Structure formats: C-alpha cells, structure tokens
Amino acid sequence: MLVQVLKSKIHRVKVTNADLNYIGSITIDEDLMDASGIIEGEKVQIVNNNNGERLETYVIPGPRKSGEITLNGAAARKVQKGDILIIIAYAHMELEEAKKFKPKLVFPNEENNLLE
C-alpha cells in the first residue's frame, strides 16, 4: 500500500512577484529548491497565510541567492507581492518506508527568503 506523506516544506517565504502574463508555475530561488529537495517541474502545494488560498502548481528554478518567489500565470491572481507562503511537496511511499522517512523542512529568513 502506498501512502502520501510530506516530503519537503519551505516554511514562510515572502512573495517577491506575481506575473499574470506567464504560462504558469511558481519560480523558486534554486538555493531553496536544493535545501528542500524540491526539483524542477515537481508538483507543489502553495498555502497563502495572508488569505487562506491553497493551490497546486509546478516549480521552475529562479536565480540563486535571489530569494525569488514568483507566482506565474493564473496563480498570480491568488497572491499579492509580500504575502507569506508555505510551499509543500508530497511523496508516495510504501507504508514501512513512510514510517521511517524524515521530510526536509526549510526555514528561510522571512524578510529576504535567503538561507542563513
């Protein structure tokens, strides 16, 4: 039996931009991607702490050390620049593997989204 469990979480990052005129996705500073184990193209859940919105999209890498968190396409309507987000990725695992699995949790600086 497979269960879906938390794989990765980037906790409390600030939206740096919202670009309605883009195909779609979320752009994340590649340093945050590496630290969390989230990969390019991976499906993620976005939780907006400011307005309660939840949405799913896929990840594209942003410039390293930029702190970039940009919601693109239709998702841009669900956030405003400065909103605080939690970015979550899940994985399917066999039950016994899931019991032992430890997710990667990342807590960047909330002011600039950089790792300290």
RAVENKA-V111603 format. One record per pair of residues at least 24 apart in sequence whose C-alpha atoms are under 10 Angstrom apart, sorted by the first residue. I is the first residue (numbers start at 1). J is the second residue. Records with the same first field share a line. If there is no record, write none. Layout:
BEGIN
I: J + J
END
This chain:
BEGIN
1: 92 + 93 + 94 + 95 + 96
2: 91 + 92 + 93 + 94 + 95 + 96 + 97 + 98
3: 90 + 91 + 92 + 93 + 94 + 95 + 96 + 97 + 98 + 99
4: 90 + 91 + 92 + 93 + 94 + 95 + 98
5: 89 + 90 + 91 + 92 + 93 + 95 + 98 + 99 + 101 + 102 + 103
6: 88 + 89 + 90 + 91 + 92 + 98 + 101 + 102 + 103 + 104 + 105
7: 36 + 37 + 38 + 88 + 89 + 90 + 91 + 92 + 93 + 98 + 101 + 102 + 103 + 104 + 105
8: 33 + 35 + 36 + 37 + 38 + 44 + 87 + 88 + 89 + 90 + 91 + 102 + 103 + 104 + 105 + 106
9: 33 + 35 + 36 + 37 + 38 + 44 + 45 + 86 + 87 + 88 + 89 + 90 + 103 + 104 + 105 + 106 + 107
10: 35 + 36 + 37 + 38 + 46 + 85 + 86 + 87 + 88 + 89 + 104 + 105 + 106 + 107 + 108 + 113
11: 47 + 84 + 85 + 86 + 87 + 88 + 105 + 106 + 107 + 108 + 109 + 110 + 113
12: 47 + 48 + 49 + 83 + 84 + 85 + 86 + 87 + 106 + 107 + 108 + 109 + 110 + 111 + 113
13: 48 + 49 + 67 + 68 + 69 + 82 + 83 + 84 + 85 + 86 + 87 + 106 + 107 + 108 + 109 + 110 + 111 + 112 + 113 + 114
14: 48 + 67 + 68 + 69 + 70 + 80 + 81 + 82 + 83 + 84 + 85 + 86 + 108 + 109 + 110 + 111 + 112 + 113
15: 48 + 67 + 68 + 69 + 70 + 71 + 79 + 80 + 81 + 82 + 83 + 84 + 85 + 112 + 113
16: 66 + 67 + 68 + 69 + 70 + 71 + 80 + 81 + 82 + 83 + 84 + 112 + 113
17: 68 + 69 + 70 + 71 + 72 + 76 + 79 + 80 + 81 + 82 + 83
18: 69 + 70 + 71 + 72 + 73 + 74 + 75 + 76 + 77 + 78 + 79 + 80 + 81 + 82
19: 70 + 71 + 72 + 73 + 74 + 75 + 76 + 77
20: 71 + 72 + 73 + 74 + 75 + 76 + 77
21: 72 + 73 + 74 + 76
22: 71 + 72 + 73 + 74 + 75 + 76
23: 72 + 73 + 74
24: 57 + 58 + 59 + 60 + 71 + 72 + 73 + 74 + 75 + 76
25: 56 + 57 + 58 + 59 + 60 + 70 + 71 + 72 + 73 + 74 + 75 + 76
26: 56 + 57 + 58 + 59 + 60 + 61 + 62 + 68 + 69 + 70 + 71 + 72 + 73 + 75 + 76 + 87
27: 58 + 59 + 60 + 61 + 62 + 63 + 68 + 69 + 70 + 71 + 72
28: 59 + 60 + 61 + 62 + 63 + 64 + 66 + 67 + 68 + 69 + 70 + 71 + 87 + 113
29: 60 + 61 + 62 + 63 + 64 + 65 + 66 + 67 + 68 + 69 + 70 + 113 + 114
30: 60 + 61 + 62 + 63 + 64 + 65 + 66 + 67 + 68
31: 61 + 62 + 63 + 64 + 65 + 66 + 67 + 114 + 115
32: 61 + 62 + 64 + 65 + 66 + 67 + 68 + 69 + 106 + 107 + 108 + 113 + 114 + 115
33: 59 + 60 + 61 + 62 + 64 + 106
34: 61 + 64
35: 104 + 105 + 106 + 107 + 108 + 115
36: 87 + 88 + 89 + 103 + 104 + 105 + 106 + 107
37: 89 + 103 + 104 + 105 + 106
38: 87 + 88 + 89 + 90 + 104
39: 89
42: 89 + 90
43: 88 + 89 + 90 + 91
44: 87 + 88 + 89 + 90
45: 86 + 87 + 88 + 89 + 90
46: 71 + 75 + 78 + 85 + 86 + 87 + 88 + 89
47: 78 + 79 + 84 + 85 + 86 + 87 + 88
48: 78 + 79 + 80 + 83 + 84 + 85 + 86 + 87
49: 79 + 83 + 84 + 85 + 86
50: 79 + 80 + 82 + 83 + 84 + 85
51: 78 + 79 + 80 + 83 + 84 + 85
52: 78 + 79 + 85
53: 78 + 79 + 85
54: 78 + 85 + 86 + 87
55: 87
56: 87 + 88 + 89
58: 89
64: 114
65: 112 + 113 + 114 + 115
66: 112 + 113 + 114
67: 108 + 109 + 110 + 111 + 112 + 113 + 114 + 115
68: 112 + 113 + 114
69: 113
82: 111
84: 110 + 111
85: 110
END
